[in-house]
Amino acid sequence: MIVPNSIYINKEKLPTFVQTIDQETKIKEQYRKCDNINTIDVTQTIKKYKNLELYYKTDHHMTSLGAYILYTSFCKETGEKAKSITDFNKKIVSTDFLGTFDSKAQIIGQEADTITIFENEANTNLEYVQYDNETTKSIYNENYLYTKDKYSYFLNGNNSKVIVKTKAKNNKRLMIIKDSYAHNTIQFLCSNYEEIHVIDPRYYHMNLSDYVTENNITEVLVLYNFSNLMTDIGARGIK
């Protein structure tokens, strides 16, 4: 799943004469190179619902609502039954998020973003969440809400490996090879999998095929935003 960036989805809002890469065409070109791999084209779906604030205004990431679009698209491709958005309790955790775009532009008086999460029994009542340096029972880290890097509230920021153990007993184990666009999708995927193994190839350098075998992984999702996949050296480690 290669996800287009907001600069492409909202290109009509850019100043006159600013040119952008046709990300949709480039994504399709990459998909044509994928032999024996299922590809998930989310661009048209994102375009359809673009007025629902699927991206933050001041940050390059998708909002939790945008992450729900990715979740339902993944479920449709894999045959999983996606939870309805109404099965979750919507909760605002921050109203003063100023992200990466704000850090670069430094616009005085910039309107802040709101960070919203969607909770249910599956993602709040976990067996454990194992990060690189600690084990907790939450996919969220509230400490980050009091820092500039508020998006790291999701999945405790960047780790080489995270294992989310839910209380489901369905023997479904999903491995996600990703950039940070995947972090806020975990809140939805907890409803479908007994275990979710989240791997960041920038920091995790062991053999991924061996990892799949050793941990009885049943499905593998590669999830990147377009810009990162085109520029991230760590992505070259995906084999």
N, C-alpha and C positions, 0 to 999 in steps of 0.2 A: 504494500500500500504506500504509494507516494502521494503526499498531500500537497496541493498547491498552496502558495503563500498568499497572505492578504494583499500584497502589492499587486498580484495578478488578479485576484478575485474582485478587488475594488479599484481596478485601474482607471475607471472613469472619474475617480476622485483626485487623480494626480494632476499636477499642473500641466497646462498645455505644452505640447512638444516633448514631454518626458516619455521616453520609450522603455518598454519592458519586454522581457523574454516571453514568448508564447509558451507558458508552462504546460498548458494542456497538450499541445503538440509534442513537446519534448518528453512529457511523461508517457505518451503513447509510443513514442520512439523507443523508450527504454523498455516498455512492456513487450514490444515485438521481439526483443532480444531474450526474453525469458522463456526458455524451453522447459516444458514439464513443470511449470510453476503457475499456480493460480494467481492472477493479478486482480486487484480490486480498484476500479476506477471510481474515485469519489468526487471528481471535479464537477460533473454535472449536478450531482446532488447538492454540493456546497453552493453552486450558483443558484440553484432553485430556492434555497433557504437563506441566501446571503443577507437578507434584511433582518434576520433574527439575531444579529450580533454574534456571529460564530467566531469572530476574532476579537481580541482586545484592541482598543484604540491606541494604547501607548506601548504595546508589547507585540512581539512577533508570534507569540503562541496563540492557539485557539482557546476559546473559553470552554467551560465545562459543557455548554450546549453544543459547541462545535465538536467536542470529544464524543458526545452522544451520537452525532451523525457518523463519526468514524466507527463507533461501536456497532451501530445498527447495520452499517454497510458490511462490516466484517461478518456479522452474524448471518446476513443474507447470503453471503458467498459460501460460508462453511456449513450452513444448515442448522446453526444454533438458533434457539428461540430467544430473541431479544426481549428484554424487559421493557415494558411501556414506560415512558417518561413519568407517567402518573403513578408508577409503582415506587417512586423515590420521593423523599422529602427534600424540597429545595431549601438550602440554607446559605445565607450570606455570611461570609467569614471576614471580608475586608471591603471597605469602601474607599480606600486611599492608595490603590495600587498604581504606581508609575513604573512602567517596564523599560525594556531595552530601547525602544524607539525614543522614549522620553530622555533616557540617558544620553543618547546621541544628539538629539535636537535641542535639549535644554530650553524649551519654550516656557516663558514666564506665564504663570496662571493656567497651565495645562489642566484640563478636566481629568480627574483621576478615574481609573477603572474600578469596577466592583468584581470581586472574586466570589463566585458562587459554587457550591458543591451540591451533589445529589446523594443523599444518604438513604440506605435501607439496611435491613438486618444483615445481609450478606457482606456488606463492606464496612460495617461498624462492629460486628461481632466476629472477629477473626481469631484463629488459633494463634498465629504469630506472623510478624513481618520481619524478615532477616535482611538487614542492610550490611554494608561492608564492615562497619565498626560497632554495630549494636543490633539488638533484637528487641522489638516492641510489639504492640498489638494494634498498630495503627498505620494506615497508608498516608497519613497526614502528619506534619510536624508544625504545630502551632507557633513554635519559637520564631519561625521565619516570617510570620505575620507582623512582627515588630522590627523587621529589617527592610532594607531596600529591595532585597531579592525575594519578594513575596511569592513568586511562582514556585520557588523551592519548597513551599508548603506541601505541594504535591510530591509524594514519594520521597521526601527527604532530600530533594535536590539530585545531584549527579552522583551515582554510585556505579562501580563496575558491575555489580550483580545485586539484585534484590529478589528474594523469594517470598511470595505472599501465599500463606497457607490459610485457606478458608475452612469453614466447617461443613462444606459440601462433601459428600462421599460418592462421587461419580467417576473416579479414576481418570478424569480429564485434566491433563497437564499442558498448559500453554506456555511456550517460550516466545518472548518478544525480543527481537533484536532491533534496537531503536535509537532515536535521538529523543530529546525531551518533549517532543510532540506527543509521545505515548504516555507521559506521566499522568495526565488527568483522565485517560481512558480506563485506567485500572479500577477506578471507583465503579464502573459499569461492568467490567469483565469479571469482577468478583462474584457476580450472580450466576456465572456459567461454568466456572472451573474450580476444581479442588485445589489446584496449585497454579500459580502464575510465576514464571521465572523471567525476570527482566534483565536483559544483558545489554550493556553499553560497550560496543567493540572498541571505543577509544581507550578504554581502561582494562577491559577483559581480554586477555591474550592467549587463553587456553583454546584447545581445539573444540570448535562448536559441535561438530558431528559426534565427537566422543561425549560431550555434555548431554546431547539429546538421548543417546543410548543409555548412559549411566543414570539418568534421572527419569527414564520412562516417559519422555515427552511425547504427547500425542499429536500436537499441532505446533507449527512454527509460523509466527507472523513477523515479517520485516516491515517496520513502520518508520518512515522518515518524512520530514518535510522536504520539498523540492530543493531548496537552496542548500540545505545541509548535505543532502545526498550527492549533490554535484560538487561540493567543495570539501567535505569532511574526509580527511585522510583515514580516520578510523573505520569508515565504511568499507575500505578496501579489504579489511580483514574478514568480511562476510564471505564464507565459502561453503 
